Amino acid sequence: MATGFKVADLYLLSPELSLTLLALVVMAVDLFVKRRAVTAAVALVGLLVPAFFTISLILTNTGSARHAFFNMLVVDNYALFFKVVFLLIAAVMILSSYSYVSKYVRGAGEFYTLLLFSTTGMMLMASTGELISLYISLELTSFPLYVMAGLLRTDQRSAEAAVKYVLLGAMSSAILLYGLALLYGLTGTTDLLSIAGTFAKGLQDGNLLVIVADILILAGFGFKISAVPFHMWAPDIYEGAPTPATAFFSVGSKAAGFAGLLRIFFYGGLNLRDLPQLVVVVAIMAILTMTLGNVVAAVQSNVKRMMAYSSIAQAGYLLVGFCASLATGRPEGNAAVLFFILVYVLTNLGAFAGIIALANATGGEQIEDFRGLARREPLVSLGTALCLLSLAGIPPVAGFWSKVFLFSAAWSQGVEMNQPWLQWLVIIALLNSVVSLVYYGRIVKAMYFDAPPKEDRLSTPLGLSSSIVLATAALLVLIVVAQVVLNWALPAASMLFASAQGVLMALGH
Amino acid sequence: MTTIPVSWYLIVSALLFTIGTIGVLVRRNPLIIFMSIELMLNAVNLAFVTLSSYLDSADGQIFVFIVLTVAAAEVVVGLAIIVSIFRTRRNIDVDEMNLLRG
């Protein structure tokens, strides 16, 4: 464990450092170069640098965690897994947002700069080992998102979405901070591993305060991952914001929220106590999130609002895995969560790219605007349909496997650890998946079986169609290599537990 | 001289936080809502400083510096967004923001 500052430690920070530099370069290029294609190309090609450093960190990874800057930065399997996910998000986002941004957004370079800054925050969030850096990376993730929501400066709906987002986001981070303050007061440290050590030894008193701190932290992250009852911002902001920004919120904010949530709860050892009340709260949250998300999504007519509720529902499935690991203290649930996040990110980006393309071409975001699109734009429709089916969890697309892994992990842990209520949670999740078929199926039906209003062929910009093809291809490849990725996700998830268990062993338990 | 017990500070902090939360929920003007959020953040800062002095550790005070800085940045972003919505509609009451049904 590193205790001081070493220049060599900068290597561990190199992906984030190079990403920040790239964001600044993109901002400068946007100032001096008139052509927007150049800005987007610089951003996209420049992503190769942080990708290179991340790959280099993966290749030099020995399986044990590397620490830097007084444990503020932790580079372990878990962090590296999420770094790859966030870089994927950034790359696909730049590719798929190009045509929309240069058509509708006045400051196109700003969009990419904000996107890259937010991605930097997300990558830091995954590898934070300390409460202060956790808070900073959370805010670095969120601030660019607030601005992105309001980038359509002449559109009233976009401005309204931005105001709602910034007010609710600021309030949620204040709530989270109060939880962190209580945690600090209870343990006397802001270092997550030392917090785990304190909890492993067992607190003398203040157990009620621990529950309050847990709930406040859960509420703060609940906003970021849009879990019920902290979801009400999501539909409004998803509808009002520019569509590419919405795609970014739905995957980036959620993945980063879960990265931070798992990090603080498992690496920070909050799960080392006997915590029946907290598990009940998380289970109820998961049930409400799934059910409300799916039921309300089924009655929406605007596709963007429908996708907002669908993403709420997906957060509910993820909470099932989180809840299973929290209740049983086993890493399988979290490993399934990591795999689910990877698949969800690809699927949702693909689905949103399809929706941007089709809405751009038809000029409408209502479900009836999607009628007969399979005949007018076959390739994009096929990709969008596959992504939507993957979100619903229908074989043979990767979404099927991610749901199988998630639900079977929760189910088998329920059996093994003698927690039968986990099986009920899985049954509710399965019933919800059936409900979700209704609304995903409605769009697919409109695209494939309804008569088109016009018979002309539509054209899709290259960036959009290539990102849909990429996302769909990645989903098809993931079916084959699902086991390989899972074999990577399991040690990543175990890593969080291993560190906490290392603390336990050091204490002689 | 008697010292004020730690729990009093924490109770004041909890009260401030509650007042701030209520302010966010009942006020209709985004500027006042922002002030209420600042109140919540200052309640957090009070808790951090109190605990830092009680635990005799500097981490809490460093946290306060970071929170202050980040809150300033937050206000910059928030006020810019409020100005931009004022430009499009000449009115910033959140009750009037009903283009997006909540």
Interface residues (C-beta under 8 A of the other chain):
Chain A: L131 I132 Y135 I136 E139 F143 Y146 V147 G150 R153 T154 D155 Q156 R157 A159 E160 A161 A162 V163 K164 V166 L167 A170 M171 A174 I175 L177 Y178 L180 A181 L182 Y184 G185 G188 T189 T190 M232 P235 D236 I237 E239 G240
Chain B: L10 F17 G20 T21 V24 P30 I33 F34 I37 M40 L41 A43 V44 A47 F48 L51 Y54 L55 S57 D59 G60 I62 F63 I66 V67 V70 A73 E74 V77 G78 A80 I81 I82 S84 I85 R87 T88 R89 I92 V94 M97 L99 L100 R101 G102
